Amino acid sequence: MAAPAAPAAAPAAPAAAATGTTHTVVPGDTLGAISASYGADLTAVLAANGLSLASIIFPGDSIAIPAGGAVQAQTVSVPVAVAPAAPVEQAAVVAPAPVVQPAAAVAPAPAVSAAPDSGVYLASAAVTPAAARGVGGTLLASAQAQLAAGAVQDCTVLVENALRAAGIAVGDLGPSQFFQYGSTVATPAPGDIVITGGHVAIYAGGGQVISSGMNGSNLTMQHPLSDLAGASFVRV
């Protein structure tokens, strides 16, 4: 299955506020990382630039950084879809999903807050591992371990770490480059890689995925697969 078509490109950024600044996008930038590097709230950056879920950023784009990130998110921040050259982390506000019980005790993870009824499970939430075997089982176990540890990282790092745990040597990849590590399948199974134009995750089963690079702070979370519209599935 071919990767889903990328949405329309992002509009040019407006002039930064008098006390703000402007960032020029370079390859590898994400809106979450850009916002964090300036200490600005991701939702404030989205609002200041007129961006939405259908927007894409490209190297050379100018992103206005509002002073102090004045606009505060009321729910889980929604990132912007990104071209493969500059992946952007994606999460969406969805209906609540049931919290399930942990498979094993783990060291306490840092407490991180999420909007009530967001349907997103943070590193401190209880998560039940789905049944998976072989390479898929190894990928899922690695993703769950990173979730339990409260890893703060880009989405591609989570999946790269999972592949290395399965004995597969990988470098620094963009989301679309993960297609080369397996076969595209129509229906996901636990341990499959989930790929969109600007995000990559591990399918955990039960309609849930484990992602990093979330909420403008590069958090690792379990959240609904429905957040990743138009996703493709790769079985390693």
Residue, then its C-alpha position, 0 to 999 in steps of 0.5 A: m500500500a502506498a503512503p497516504a497523500a500529504p495534505a495541503a501545504a501550510p500558509a506563509a507565517p504572519a509577521a512575529a509579534a513585536t516581542g516575538t521572533t521568527h524561525t526558519v524551518v530546516p530539514g528535520d524540524t518539527l513544530g513540537a521541537i521548534s515550539a519547545s526550543y523557544g519555550a513557546d506553547l505548540t498551540a500558540v505557535l499553531a494559532a500564530n501561524g494560521l496552521s491546522l491539521a491539514s497544514i504541512i511545513f517545509p524547509g525554508d518556511s518561516i514560523a512566527i514564534p509568539a512572545g511567551g506562547a500566550v495561547q494556552a492549550q485546553t486539550v492535548s495539543v494537535p500537531v501539524a502533518v509534515a512532509p517526509a523531509a521534516p516530520v512533525e509529531q501528531a496527536a488529536v483530541v478524541a473520545p475517551a478510551p478505557v484505561v487497562q491494567p499494567a502487565a507488570a510493575v515498573a519503576p514510577a514514571p514522571a507524572v505528566s498531566a493530560a487534558p481530561d477525557s482526552g483518550v491519551y495515556l501518558a507514561s504514568a498511566a496503566v497500559t496492558p501489553a497486547a499479545a504479539r510474537g516474534v519480531g512484532g513482539t519485540l518491537l511492541a515490548s520495546a515501545q512499552a518499555q519506553l512508554a513505562a520509562g516516560a521517554v521524551q524523544d521524537c517519534t522516529v527515535l521510539v521506532e528506531n529503538a524498537l528495531r534495534a531491540a529486534g537486532i535490526a541496525v537503523g540510522d536516523l530515519g524519517p517516517s516514510q523511510f520505515f516502509q523499507y523494513g517490512s511488508t505493507v499490510a491492510t490490517p494492523a497487528p500488535g507490533d506493526i509499524v504505523i506510518t503517516g506522512g509526518h509521524v510513525a508509531i507502534y501498534a499496541g493492539g485494541g485500536q491503540v498505538i504507542s507514540s513519542g514526540m507528542n503534545g509539543s513536549n516530545l512525550t511518549m504516550q499510548h493513544p487511539l489509532s484513529d488519531l493517525a488518519g490515513a495511516s499505513f501499516v508495515r509488518v517487520 
